[in-house]
Amino acid sequence: MSNHLLGTKPYFYTLSATADIELSQVLPCNVKYFEIRAKDVNAELRFSFYDSGTSDINENYFTIPKGNSYSLNRINFAQHILYLRSTKTTKIEVFVLT
């Protein structure tokens, strides 16, 4: 098993989300791992790699159910912008390893 995709440099982002308003976070280059969660366990999150100006986030998104987190591991991700929306006003935590 190769360890070159595990990542060693951490980045922590805490975003202030207003209910049903899209926000974005620029990610560093060469992401190997990321995890997303809402601080409010009653908030459902949606995320996408397309902003709603170029597509409808309601069609091109991944839903993170209430009280859950989402992570991707062992990736070599070059996309740099993450678009997020929450059903409630809350803090969103994003943890990234490069």
N, C-alpha and C positions, 0 to 999 in steps of 0.2 A: 504494500500500500504506500503510495506516494504522499508525502506531507506537504508538497508545494502548494496545495490549495487550502490549507488549514487557516492561514492568516495569522499575523502576529501583532499588528498595530491596531489598537482599538479606537473607535470613535463613538461618542455618546451624544445623542441629540434629544432634547426635550422640546416638543412643539406645543404651542397653545392653540387648540382647535376650537372653533366656534361651530355649533351644530349646523350641519348641512352646508358648510362653506369649504370649498376646496383649498388646500394649502399644499405647498411643495417643499421638498428638501433636496438640495444638491448633495449627492453622495460622492465620496472620493473615488478616484480611479481604482480599478482592479479589486473590486469587492470580492472577498472569498466567502463571507458569511454575513447575513443580516437577520435581525429579529425586530418585529414591530408589535407593540401592544398599547392599549389604552389604559390609563391609570384608573379610570372609572370602569368597574367591571360590568356596568349596565350599558356601556356604549358599544355599538357595533361599528367596526371600521371597514372602510373600503380603501383599497389602494390600486394604483395603476401606474403604468409607465407612459401614459398618454394624458396630456392635460385636456380639460373639458373644452378648451378653445379649438383643439384640433379633432376632438372626438367626444362623444358623450360618455362621461365617467360611469353613467348608469348602464352602459353596454359593455365597456372595456375595463372591467375592474375585477378584483378578487375580494370577496367578503371574508372578514375575520369575525366570527360570531362573538357575541357578548361573552366577556370573561375569558377569552382565549388570546393566545399570541400566535404569530406566524413567523417561521424562520426558514431560511434557505441556507444550506451548508454545502461546502465543497464545490463552489461555483467560481467562475472567473468572469465576473460581471462588469462589462464596460459601460452600461447605461448609467448616466449620472444624475438623473432627476427622478425622484419618487413623488407621486401625487397621492394625497390622502384626503379622506373625508370621514367625519365621525357623525353618528346620529345624535350625539350629545356634546355639549361644551365640556371639554376635558383636556388633559395633557396627554400627548402621545409620545411614547418613548421609542426611539430607534437606536439599536445597537448594531455597529458595523465592525467587521474585521477586514483589514486589507493585508 
